[in-house]
Amino acid sequence: MMALKYDISEAKPNATTALLHFYRYPLGSGESALSSITIGTMNADWSETTLSYNNRPSSMNNKGGTRYSVNTNVGWQTLDITSIYNSWKSGDIPNYGIYITGGQDSYSNQRFYVYSKESEYPSYIEIK
């Protein structure tokens, strides 16, 4: 699982389209790529410097959210998260970020890696 948070406070109040762009990076030896992931909203605030498996928000446990098919190749990928974005901006749900999980716990060798914001390929949300 991974958690991502974006500051959208200065972004437009309602999006026709909000696209999450992320760069999927190479797998290690003996790992296979997930072809689907689940994205859900976090239900509590967290900090990237203190978030761990043991103190993660409970929303990361329930495997709710929306399932997306993803390309198994390395490179840029794009997913439509318009409903999440508009819910954040309208105040229907607080913007504590999103989590991404494979949701396939029985396949321990399947992985999904995304570059962090400190990399040369940081993920971002494009708002239209």
N, C-alpha and C positions, 0 to 999 in steps of 0.2 A: 504494500500500500504506500501511497505517497500523498502528501498534502501540498496544496498550492493556494496562495492568497494574493489578491490583486487589489490595489487601491483604485477604486473607480469613483471616488468622491467628486472629482472634477469632470467626469464623463457625462455625456448627454443623458437626460432622465428616462428616455425610452428608446430602445433600439429596435429597428426593423430586423436587424440581424446582429448577433454577437457571436463571433467565431473564436474559439480557443485554438491557438497555433502552438504546437510543441514539436520538438525535434527528438525523434526516437533514436537512441544510440545503440551501438553494437552489443550483442550478447557475449557472454563468456563461453568458454568451452563446455560442451555438454548441456547447454541450455537451449530451449526452443522458444520461439516467439509466440506470445499470446495473439490471437486474432480477434479477440473482443475484450473490452474493458467496461467497467461501470464507473460512472461519474455521479457523485452525490454531493450535497451541500453539508458543510460542517455545522454542528449545532452548538458549538461553544468556541470561544476565542482561544487562540493558542499562539505560541511563539516558535519561530523556526529554530531558535537556540535552545529551547527546552523540550520541544515535542519529542516524545518517545513512544514506543509500543505500550509501555505501562501506563502512561498518562494521556493517551489519545482521547479525543472527544468520543462519546458513545456512538455518534452517527457513523463512525468508521467501523463499528462492529456489526451494524444491521444489514449491510450489503444492499440497502435500498438504492435508489437512484435510477439512472437511465443507462441501459446497455447500449454500447456502440460497437460496430464492427470497425476494426482498424487494419491498416496495411501492415504486414509483418516485416516490411523492408525498413532499413535505416533511412532516416531523412525526415523532412517536414511533413506533418500531418495536421489536418484541420477538422474540428468537430463543432457543430452548432450547439451553443449553450445559451441561446436567446432567452428561453424561458427562465433559466437561472438568473441571468443578468437582469431581466426586467423585474423579477421577484425581489432581487436585492434593491434595485433602484426605487421600487414602489414601497418598500418597507414591509412587504409581506413576509420576508424572511431576512434575518440579519446577515450581513456579508462577513462571515467568518472564513470564507474561502471554500474550496472544494477538495474532495478526496478522489483519488483514482485507485481502483483495485481491479485485479483480474477476476476476482470472484470465482476462481477455480482452485480452491484450496487443495483438492486432491491431486493436482498436477504440480508437484513441488519443483519440477525442473522447468516449468514455463515462467518466463519473465517478461517484464515490461519496464524499460528504463527510459527516462526522460531527462534531458540536461537541466541543470539548475539555473537560477537567474544569474549566477556568477559566471556562467560559461559563455562561450562565444555564440551559443544558440539558445538564448533564454526564451522560455515560453511567454506568450502574451495574448491578450484579448483584443481583437479588432472589432470595433463597434461601428455599425453603419446605420 
